[in-house]
Amino acid sequence: MNDIKSIDKSYVAGTYNRFDVEIVSGKGSLVYDNKGNEYIDMGSGIGVTAFGIADDEWVKAVSSQAEKLQHMSNLYYTEPCARLAEVLCGRTGMKKVFFANSGAEANECAIKVARKYAAERKGEEYFNILTLENSFHGRTLTTLSATGQDCFHKLFNPLTPGFIHTPANDFEQLKQKVKENKCAAIMLECVQGEGGVNALTKEFITSVYELANNEDIILIIDEVQTGNGRTGELYAYMNYGIKPDIVTTAKGLGGGLPIGAALLSQKVEAVLGYGDHGSTYGGNPVCCSAALNVINRIDDNLLKEIKEKSKYIFTSLEGAKGVESVSGMGLMIGIKAKGNSSEIVKKCIEKGVLCLTAKDKIRLLPALNIPFDILEKAINIIKEVIAEV
């Protein structure tokens, strides 16, 4: 029998510090390792498996499409691509969608749209994009440049020029940087996931939205991690009562298959023309069928349930022994513990719960439909570990 861990270490690029667990199967919010041990999945593949592992409806949608047409390229029309774009526009009020394969690619598209829009209306010198400190927008060189965390920039210089970082929730500094620089766009996450699961204030986002409108600056909301029901609304910006010019999304959209999307408002729907952008796999029929299944099931009842589960998690953890604070929104939770977060996550694995980290916090991203009894069991274990470490 081949040792998968040894094979992985021999042949897979060493970019991941994996936990000492080999997951082989799962169902819903429960997964199993190669030794038969059961774990409650509180990470959902970093917010990807929106309805858990091997969800029956999702599997049926994917399998049915795979049996008919797995790929055709964007030289031809395919129904899943068109239907998904129609549903996304209908649910958000956006006008057009560009499909990609990841959140980083969706953000690349948004950056290109914003720069072309500004160049055509104000001049090519209007290329700067403001992003926030502690933000995370992707791993490509350009989205890495957009990311406001120096720890990701080391050894990859020179970065793509034209990105200016400003503190989160400090509107006066942001306004000053808009005044000092010729800006094409402002790009932000409503909840900074990789930056520590920190939700931006409503006052800050509202002020940024108004400034962008007044200055004709494109407002890009990065919903790669926060989107598709994660925060208790279909997209996180809906919690703030604003209407962005571009919304980017990925992760939970495909429920486990790679798909990203840049949703374009009426203001920018015609910016990209023939040949301006493209993707070989973008709009893949199997991935779009998976995403259609996910989006069509995120209804008012599920969103209400997500908010109820979120309230339960916050109520259970706030003030618990060893817990300093709880942050986030919906089922995107950050726990600041007195003990070391990495050590807590390792102890949780030993007790059968898979969690994540974000900066110095324990991060929870369970499936949107995680049953209450399983959620309760996981939270009790997490609380127990935090109290001990």
C-alpha positions as CSV (number, residue, x, y, z in Angstrom):
1,M,0.0,0.0,0.0
2,N,1.4,3.4,-1.0
3,D,2.0,5.9,1.7
4,I,0.1,8.9,0.5
5,K,1.9,11.3,2.8
6,S,5.3,10.2,1.5
7,I,4.2,10.4,-2.1
8,D,2.8,13.9,-1.5
9,K,6.0,15.1,0.1
10,S,8.1,13.6,-2.7
11,Y,6.1,15.0,-5.7
12,V,3.8,17.9,-4.6
13,A,5.3,21.4,-4.4
14,G,6.0,22.2,-0.8
15,T,3.7,25.2,-0.6
16,Y,1.4,23.8,2.1
17,N,2.0,23.0,5.8
18,R,-0.5,20.2,5.9
19,F,-2.0,18.7,9.1
20,D,-1.0,15.1,9.7
21,V,-4.4,13.8,8.5
22,E,-5.4,12.1,5.3
23,I,-9.1,12.7,4.5
24,V,-10.5,10.0,2.3
25,S,-14.3,10.5,2.4
26,G,-17.2,12.4,3.9
27,K,-20.9,13.1,4.0
28,G,-22.4,16.5,4.9
29,S,-20.4,18.1,7.7
30,L,-18.6,14.8,8.7
31,V,-15.4,13.6,7.1
32,Y,-13.3,10.5,7.7
33,D,-9.6,9.8,7.5
34,N,-7.7,6.8,6.2
35,K,-7.8,5.2,9.7
36,G,-11.6,5.5,10.0
37,N,-11.6,8.4,12.4
38,E,-14.5,10.8,12.2
39,Y,-14.2,14.6,12.2
40,I,-16.7,17.5,12.2
41,D,-15.7,19.8,9.3
42,M,-15.8,23.4,10.5
43,G,-13.7,24.7,7.6
44,S,-15.6,23.5,4.6
45,G,-12.5,23.5,2.4
46,I,-11.9,27.2,3.4
47,G,-15.5,28.1,2.7
48,V,-15.9,26.1,-0.5
49,T,-18.2,23.1,0.2
50,A,-21.3,25.3,0.9
51,F,-23.6,22.3,1.4
52,G,-21.0,19.9,2.8
53,I,-19.4,16.9,1.4
54,A,-21.0,14.7,-1.3
55,D,-24.3,16.5,-1.0
56,D,-26.9,14.5,-2.9
57,E,-28.5,17.3,-4.9
58,W,-25.1,18.8,-5.8
59,V,-23.7,15.4,-6.8
60,K,-26.8,14.8,-9.0
61,A,-26.4,18.2,-10.8
62,V,-22.7,17.7,-11.4
63,S,-23.0,14.0,-12.5
64,S,-25.9,14.8,-14.9
65,Q,-24.0,17.5,-16.6
66,A,-20.8,15.6,-16.8
67,E,-22.6,12.8,-18.6
68,K,-23.8,15.3,-21.3
69,L,-21.1,17.8,-21.8
70,Q,-18.1,18.5,-19.6
71,H,-16.4,21.2,-21.7
72,M,-16.8,23.1,-25.0
73,S,-14.8,26.4,-24.6
74,N,-16.3,29.8,-25.0
75,L,-16.3,29.7,-28.7
76,Y,-19.8,28.1,-28.3
77,Y,-22.9,28.7,-26.3
78,T,-23.7,26.4,-23.4
79,E,-26.9,26.4,-21.3
80,P,-25.4,26.1,-17.8
81,C,-23.2,29.2,-18.3
82,A,-26.1,31.3,-19.6
83,R,-28.5,30.1,-16.9
84,L,-26.0,30.8,-14.1
85,A,-25.3,34.3,-15.4
86,E,-29.0,34.9,-15.6
87,V,-29.6,33.8,-12.0
88,L,-26.7,35.8,-10.6
89,C,-27.9,38.9,-12.3
90,G,-31.4,38.3,-11.2
91,R,-30.4,37.9,-7.6
92,T,-28.1,40.9,-7.4
93,G,-29.3,43.4,-10.0
94,M,-26.0,43.2,-11.8
95,K,-26.1,43.2,-15.6
96,K,-23.3,41.0,-16.9
97,V,-21.0,38.2,-15.6
98,F,-17.5,37.2,-16.6
99,F,-16.8,33.6,-15.5
100,A,-13.3,32.6,-14.3
101,N,-11.9,29.7,-12.3
102,S,-10.9,31.2,-9.0
103,G,-11.3,34.3,-6.8
104,A,-7.9,35.6,-7.9
105,E,-9.0,35.4,-11.5
106,A,-12.3,37.1,-10.8
107,N,-10.4,39.9,-9.1
108,E,-8.0,40.2,-12.0
109,C,-11.0,40.7,-14.3
110,A,-12.4,43.4,-11.9
111,I,-9.1,45.2,-11.9
112,K,-8.9,45.2,-15.8
113,V,-12.5,46.5,-16.0
114,A,-11.9,49.3,-13.5
115,R,-8.6,50.4,-15.3
116,K,-10.2,50.3,-18.7
117,Y,-13.2,52.3,-17.5
118,A,-11.0,55.0,-15.9
119,A,-8.6,55.1,-18.9
120,E,-11.4,55.7,-21.4
121,R,-13.2,58.4,-19.3
122,K,-10.4,60.1,-17.3
123,G,-7.1,59.2,-19.0
124,E,-4.6,56.3,-18.7
125,E,-2.9,57.9,-15.7
126,Y,-6.0,57.0,-13.6
127,F,-4.9,53.5,-12.9
128,N,-4.4,53.4,-9.1
129,I,-6.5,51.1,-7.0
130,L,-7.0,51.6,-3.3
131,T,-7.2,48.5,-1.2
132,L,-7.1,48.1,2.6
133,E,-4.4,47.1,4.9
134,N,-4.9,43.5,6.1
135,S,-6.8,42.7,2.9
136,F,-6.4,39.5,0.8
137,H,-7.3,39.4,-2.9
138,G,-5.4,36.5,-4.3
139,R,-2.1,34.8,-5.1
140,T,-1.4,35.9,-8.7
141,L,1.2,38.7,-8.9
142,T,-1.3,41.4,-9.5
143,T,-3.8,40.3,-6.8
144,L,-0.9,39.8,-4.5
145,S,0.0,43.4,-5.1
146,A,-3.6,44.3,-4.3
147,T,-3.3,42.4,-1.0
148,G,-2.5,44.8,1.9
149,Q,-0.2,42.4,3.8
150,D,3.5,42.8,3.5
151,C,4.1,39.2,4.6
152,F,2.8,38.0,1.2
153,H,5.0,40.4,-0.8
154,K,8.4,39.3,0.3
155,L,10.6,37.7,-2.4
156,F,8.1,38.5,-5.2
157,N,9.2,42.0,-6.1
158,P,8.8,43.9,-8.2
159,L,5.1,43.9,-7.6
160,T,2.5,45.1,-10.1
161,P,2.4,48.9,-9.7
162,G,-0.7,51.0,-9.1
163,F,-1.9,49.6,-5.7
164,I,-2.2,51.8,-2.7
165,H,-3.0,50.4,0.8
166,T,-4.9,52.3,3.4
167,P,-6.1,51.4,7.0
168,A,-9.5,49.7,7.3
169,N,-12.3,51.7,8.9
170,D,-10.3,55.0,8.6
171,F,-12.3,57.0,6.1
172,E,-10.4,60.2,6.4
173,Q,-7.1,58.5,5.4
174,L,-8.8,56.8,2.5
175,K,-10.4,60.1,1.3
176,Q,-7.0,61.8,1.5
177,K,-5.4,59.1,-0.6
178,V,-8.1,59.5,-3.2
179,K,-7.3,63.2,-3.3
180,E,-3.6,62.6,-3.6
181,N,-3.7,59.8,-6.3
182,K,-5.4,59.3,-9.6
183,C,-7.7,56.4,-8.7
184,A,-9.5,54.0,-11.0
185,A,-11.1,51.9,-8.2
186,I,-11.5,51.2,-4.5
187,M,-11.4,47.4,-3.7
188,L,-12.4,45.9,-0.4
189,E,-13.8,42.9,1.5
190,C,-16.8,43.6,3.8
191,V,-15.3,41.1,6.2
192,Q,-11.5,40.6,5.9
193,G,-11.2,36.8,6.1
194,E,-7.4,36.1,5.8
195,G,-6.8,39.3,7.6
196,G,-8.4,38.0,10.8
197,V,-12.1,37.8,10.1
198,N,-12.8,41.4,10.8
199,A,-16.0,43.0,9.6
200,L,-15.8,46.6,8.3
201,T,-18.1,49.1,10.0
202,K,-21.2,50.2,8.2
203,E,-20.2,53.9,8.6
204,F,-16.9,53.2,6.8
205,I,-18.4,51.3,3.9
206,T,-21.3,53.8,3.4
207,S,-18.8,56.6,3.3
208,V,-16.6,54.8,0.8
209,Y,-19.6,54.0,-1.3
210,E,-20.7,57.7,-1.4
211,L,-17.2,58.9,-2.2
212,A,-16.8,56.4,-5.0
213,N,-20.1,57.5,-6.5
214,N,-19.2,61.2,-6.2
215,E,-15.8,60.8,-7.7
216,D,-16.8,58.3,-10.4
217,I,-14.4,55.7,-8.9
218,I,-15.3,52.1,-9.5
219,L,-16.2,50.3,-6.2
220,I,-15.2,46.6,-6.3
221,I,-16.4,44.4,-3.5
222,D,-14.4,41.2,-3.1
223,E,-16.9,38.5,-2.1
224,V,-14.6,35.5,-2.7
225,Q,-14.9,34.3,0.8
226,T,-17.9,36.3,2.1
227,G,-20.3,35.6,-0.8
228,N,-22.9,32.9,-1.6
229,G,-24.7,33.0,1.7
230,R,-21.7,33.0,4.0
231,T,-22.5,36.1,6.0
232,G,-26.3,35.6,6.2
233,E,-27.1,37.4,3.0
234,L,-26.5,36.2,-0.5
235,Y,-23.6,38.6,-0.7
236,A,-22.0,40.5,2.2
237,Y,-22.4,43.9,0.7
238,M,-26.2,43.4,1.1
239,N,-25.7,43.7,4.8
240,Y,-24.6,47.3,4.3
241,G,-27.2,48.6,1.9
242,I,-24.9,49.5,-0.9
243,K,-24.7,48.7,-4.6
244,P,-21.2,48.1,-5.9
245,D,-20.0,48.6,-9.4
246,I,-18.3,45.2,-9.5
247,V,-18.7,42.1,-7.3
248,T,-16.2,39.3,-7.4
249,T,-16.9,35.8,-6.0
250,A,-15.7,32.2,-6.0
251,K,-15.1,29.6,-3.2
252,G,-18.6,28.6,-2.1
253,L,-20.1,29.4,-5.5
254,G,-19.2,26.0,-7.0
255,G,-19.8,24.0,-3.8
256,G,-16.5,22.2,-4.4
257,L,-15.7,22.8,-8.1
258,P,-13.4,25.6,-9.3
259,I,-15.4,28.6,-10.5
260,G,-15.1,32.4,-10.1
261,A,-17.2,35.2,-11.3
262,A,-17.0,39.0,-11.8
263,L,-20.5,40.5,-11.7
264,L,-20.7,43.8,-13.6
265,S,-23.2,46.6,-12.9
266,Q,-24.9,48.7,-15.6
267,K,-22.1,51.3,-15.2
268,V,-19.4,48.9,-16.4
269,E,-21.3,46.1,-18.2
270,A,-20.1,47.2,-21.6
271,V,-16.5,48.0,-20.7
272,L,-15.0,44.7,-21.8
273,G,-15.4,44.0,-25.5
274,Y,-14.4,41.2,-27.9
275,G,-10.8,40.2,-27.2
276,D,-10.3,42.3,-24.0
277,H,-10.4,39.3,-21.7
278,G,-10.9,35.5,-21.8
279,S,-10.6,32.2,-20.0
280,T,-10.4,28.7,-21.5
281,Y,-12.2,27.1,-18.6
282,G,-14.4,30.0,-17.6
283,G,-18.1,29.1,-17.7
284,N,-17.3,25.4,-17.8
285,P,-20.7,23.6,-18.0
286,V,-20.1,21.2,-15.1
287,C,-18.8,23.9,-12.8
288,C,-21.7,26.2,-13.8
289,S,-24.2,23.4,-13.1
290,A,-22.7,22.9,-9.7
291,A,-23.0,26.7,-9.0
292,L,-26.6,26.8,-10.2
293,N,-27.4,24.1,-7.7
294,V,-25.8,26.1,-4.9
295,I,-27.2,29.5,-5.7
296,N,-30.7,28.3,-6.3
297,R,-30.7,26.6,-2.8
298,I,-29.6,29.7,-1.0
299,D,-33.1,31.0,-0.2
300,D,-34.6,33.1,2.6
301,N,-35.1,30.1,4.8
302,L,-31.5,29.1,4.6
303,L,-30.2,32.7,5.1
304,K,-32.4,32.9,8.2
305,E,-31.0,29.6,9.5
306,I,-27.4,30.9,8.9
307,K,-28.1,33.9,11.0
308,E,-29.6,31.8,13.8
309,K,-26.5,29.5,13.7
310,S,-24.3,32.6,13.8
311,K,-26.1,34.0,16.8
312,Y,-25.7,30.6,18.6
313,I,-21.9,30.6,17.9
314,F,-21.4,34.1,19.1
315,T,-23.5,33.6,22.2
316,S,-21.8,30.3,23.1
317,L,-18.3,31.7,22.7
318,E,-18.4,35.2,23.9
319,G,-17.3,35.3,27.5
320,A,-16.3,31.6,27.5
321,K,-13.2,30.6,29.4
322,G,-10.1,31.4,27.4
323,V,-11.9,33.4,24.8
324,E,-10.9,37.1,24.4
325,S,-13.2,38.1,21.6
326,V,-15.3,36.8,18.7
327,S,-15.5,38.5,15.3
328,G,-17.0,38.0,11.9
329,M,-20.4,37.7,10.4
330,G,-22.8,34.9,9.6
331,L,-20.9,31.6,9.4
332,M,-17.6,33.3,9.0
333,I,-16.3,33.5,12.5
334,G,-12.9,34.5,14.1
335,I,-12.1,33.5,17.7
336,K,-9.3,35.4,19.5
337,A,-8.2,33.0,22.3
338,K,-5.8,33.6,25.2
339,G,-3.9,30.5,24.1
340,N,-2.0,29.9,20.8
341,S,-4.5,29.5,17.9
342,S,-2.4,27.0,16.0
343,E,-2.0,24.8,19.1
344,I,-5.8,25.0,19.7
345,V,-6.5,23.9,16.1
346,K,-4.2,20.9,16.5
347,K,-5.9,19.9,19.8
348,C,-9.3,20.3,18.1
349,I,-8.2,17.8,15.4
350,E,-7.2,15.3,18.1
351,K,-10.7,15.6,19.5
352,G,-12.4,15.3,16.1
353,V,-13.1,18.9,14.9
354,L,-11.4,20.5,11.9
355,C,-10.9,24.3,12.2
356,L,-8.8,26.9,10.5
357,T,-6.7,29.9,11.5
358,A,-6.6,33.5,10.3
359,K,-3.7,35.6,11.7
360,D,-3.8,34.9,15.5
361,K,-7.4,33.7,15.5
362,I,-9.2,30.3,15.2
363,R,-11.4,30.6,12.1
364,L,-14.7,28.8,11.5
365,L,-16.3,28.4,8.1
366,P,-18.8,25.5,8.5
367,A,-21.1,24.3,5.7
368,L,-24.1,26.6,5.4
369,N,-26.5,23.7,6.2
370,I,-24.5,22.1,9.0
371,P,-27.1,20.5,11.3
372,F,-27.6,22.2,14.7
373,D,-26.7,19.1,16.7
374,I,-23.4,18.7,14.9
375,L,-22.7,22.4,15.2
376,E,-23.4,22.3,18.9
377,K,-21.1,19.3,19.4
378,A,-18.3,21.1,17.5
379,I,-18.6,24.3,19.4
380,N,-18.6,22.5,22.8
381,I,-15.3,20.7,21.8
382,I,-13.8,24.0,20.6
383,K,-14.8,25.7,23.9
384,E,-13.3,22.8,25.9
385,V,-10.0,23.0,24.0
386,I,-9.7,26.8,24.3
387,A,-10.3,26.5,28.0
388,E,-7.5,24.0,28.3
389,V,-4.8,25.6,26.1
